């Protein structure tokens, strides 16, 4: 490739990457990233567990406090809701912070993103933390102090979100978030890409990317690696290596890798609070073009 062609290719790529900061904040798929971004002022923190359920299933959506009935409990308002896909994380936050502040920061970020709360509670008014942790979330690590718990659930569009924060007796704080998607994730992913959003490759499992590309037979994608090594060439090499790792995972899902290009910008597209990552963009010539 001659120098002129290379320069043109990089200028197009960097122009598309100019949407990164806005795209990741604006696209509905990136809720995991919203929660993590909101925690940047509450360090140290770490993801203790996370999961994805890719197949369609019925999610038990609790929209009320938990009332104790003998040794059991009963919510006033709950239903089994059919969803296509769900994902969740449990994040541990240092004891130097207050769980109420953590909860409000994430909740505020969600509301800016269009979250409409249906039910929320705090403290003992929520019911027992033990039941929330073990029976509702299935995460025993969330069993904490009843007076130091907070819960919110609602919608963004048709999709469900759940947020829970608690302080344990150890004084460590834990945050749980869940998103249960009722719309087709592949359709939503295509819509985000078509609008020019840059999307974290890790935001969806490889199977969803495969479904999306199967529905958009003429599309090609670019996997873009980001890394923050101080040396320019090393940062680009690290970013490319990370992008190629995602490409290998996609290939295992049957994705035609001839439809995916790998690039790396190293540290040339910085985003506050983010570490090494891989984003996905749809080249501009495909914007507005979807089946």
N, C-alpha and C positions, 0 to 999 in steps of 0.2 A: 504493500500500500504506500503511495507516495505521501509526502509531507502535507500537501494541500488536502488530500482526502482524509488523512488522519486528523488534521485540525478541524475540518468540517464535522467529522464524526464526533469528536470530543465536544465541540461547541453545541451540537444538538443534544448530546447526552447531558451536559451541564445545564442547558436551558430547561430540559425536562426535570432535572433534579432540583431546580429552583422551587418546585412545588413541594419538596419534601416536608419542610417545616409546617406548611399549611395543610398539606394533604394528610399527613398522619394525624394531625389534630382534628381534622374535619371529617374524615371518613368513618362511618359508623362501625366498620370492622375492627377498629383499633382500640377497643375498650380496655384490653389488657394493658396496652401501652399508656392509656390515660391514667389508670390507677397507679402505675409505676412512676409516671412523670409527676403526679401529684405528691409523691412521697419523697421527692428529691431533697426537701428541707427536713426530712425526718430520718436522718442517717445515724448509725448504721441500720440497715434493714436488709433482709434476705428472703427470697422465695423458699419456703419450707416444703411445699408440695404443690402440685398442679396436675390438672388432668383435662382430657378432652374426650367427649363421647360423641363419636362421629355419626352413629346410626340414629335413625328416628326413634324417639322414646317418649314416655309420658313423665313429665317433670311435676313433682309435688310442689305447687306454688302456694306458700303460706303468706297470708295478707292480714294477719291479726296477731295479738299476743298469744302465748301458750298458757292455757289455764290448767292448773294441776287438778287432777281427779284421782284421789288416792295416791298410788305410786305412778300413775300414768299421767298423760297430759292430753289436752285437746285444743286445737286452734278454733277460734270462732269462724274464721273465713279461710278456706283452703280448697284447692281443687287440683286434680290431675290434668295437666295441660299437655297436649300433643306438641312436641317440638322436633325440629329436624336435626338439631346439633346443639351441644352445650360445652362450655369450658369454664374452668374455675382455677383460682389460685389461693393459697394461704401464704401470707407474708408476715414475717416476724419483724417487729420494730423495737428498737432499743428502749429500755425502761426509763431513759432520760426524758422521753416524750409522753405526752398525755394522749390516751386512746381517743378521747373525745375530739381533740384537735386533728388527729389523723383522719378520723371518720369524716369530720366536717370538710376537710380539705378535698378528699376524694369526692364526696357528695357534691361539693360546689363545682368541681371539674365536670362531673357528670351532668349537672343541671345546665351548665354552659353548652353542653353537647346535645341538649334537647331532652334530657331525662325528666319524666313526669312521675313524681312519687305518688303511689297509691296508698301506701301505709308505711308509717315509721314509728319507732318507740325507742325509749332509753331507760336504762336502769332496771329496777325490779318490775316496772310496768310491762316489760317484754315477756316476763315469765322466767323460767329457770334457764340459766346458761347451759346447764348439763343437758337439758332436752334439746335446746337449739343445736349444740355441738354434736351430740350423738345421734339424735333421731331425725333432725331436719337436714343437717349438713353432712353427717357421717364423718366428722373430723374431730376426734377426741381432743386434739390439741387446742381446740377452741373453747374447751370447758374452763370458764374463768369465773370471775366475781360478778354476781347478778347485778350489783349496783354500778358496775363499770362495764356495761354492755350497751351497744347501739345497733339498731337494725333499720334498714330501709329497703323497700322493694317497689318497683314500678316498671314503666315501659319507656323504650325509645322506639317510636313507631309501633310495630306489632311484637317486637322482641322484648323479652323479660330480662330485668337486671335485679340482682340481689347484692346487698352490701351489709356486712356485719363486722363490728370491731369489739374487742374485749380485752380486758387486762386480767392476766392470771395472777395467782397468789405469788408467783415468782417476781411479779411486777413487770414482766415482759408483756408487750402488747402484740396482739395478733389481728390481722385484717383478712377477711374472706370476701372475695367477690365472685360472682357467677353471672354469666350471660347465657341465656337459653334462646336460641334463634328459631323463630317460627317461620320466617321467610326462607326461601331456598338460598343457602350460603353461596352457591356458585353463581346464582343470578345477581346477588348483592355484590359479590366480588367483581363481576364483570361491569356492573354499573359504576362502582368506585373507580376502576381502572379507566373506563371510558370517559369519565369526567376529568381525568388528568391526575388523580391521586397517586401518590407513591405509597405503597403498602408494604409493611414488614412481611418478609417471607414466612416468618414464624407465626404470623397472625392466623393462618389457616393450616390445617394438616395437608400433606401432599395430595391426598385423595380429593380434596375440594378444588385444589388447583387443577388437578387432572380433569375433573368434571367441568370446570369452567372452560378450559381449553378445548374440550370435546364439543362444547356448545358454541364455540367461536372458532370455527375451522380455519379461518383465514388470518387469525391473529398470530403475532409473534410477540414475545416478551423479552425484557432485559432484566437479568439478575445483577444487582449492583452491590458490590462489597464496600463496606466502610470500615476503616480502621484508624487508630490514632497513635500509631508509633511515630516517634519524633522524626525519623528519617522518611523522606517522601517516598522513595522507591520501596522501602520496607513496608510502609503503610499500604501502598498499592498492592504489593505482593500478598500481604496478609488478607486484604480485602478480597482479592481474587480467589485465594484459597478457600475462604469462607463461602463465597458465592458458588464455587465449584462443588463444595460439599452439599449444598442444597440441590444443585443440579443432579448430583448422583442419587440423592434421595428421590427426586422427582422421576428419574429414569426408572427406578425400581417400581414406581406406580404406573409405568407404561407411558409416561409423557414422552412425546417425540422431542428429543433434545435438539433436533435441528431447528425447532421453532423457538428456541431460547438462546439468547446471547448472554455471555458472561462479561461483565466489565467491573472495574474497580476505580473508585475515586479517592481511595485512601482517606485523608482527612480534609479533602477539598469541599465537602458538603457538611460542615459541622452542624450539630443540633445540640443545644444545651441539655445536659443531663443524660445524654446517650453514650453508650460505649460501642464497641464493635458490633456491627449488625449487617444484615443483608436486606435490601429493599427491592421491590419489584415495580417496574414501570412499564406502561404500554406506550410504545413510540407514538409520537403525535399524529402520524398518518392514519392511525387506526381510531383516533378519538371520534366519537359520534357514530362509529361503525359497529353495530352489533346486530346479531340475529334476533 
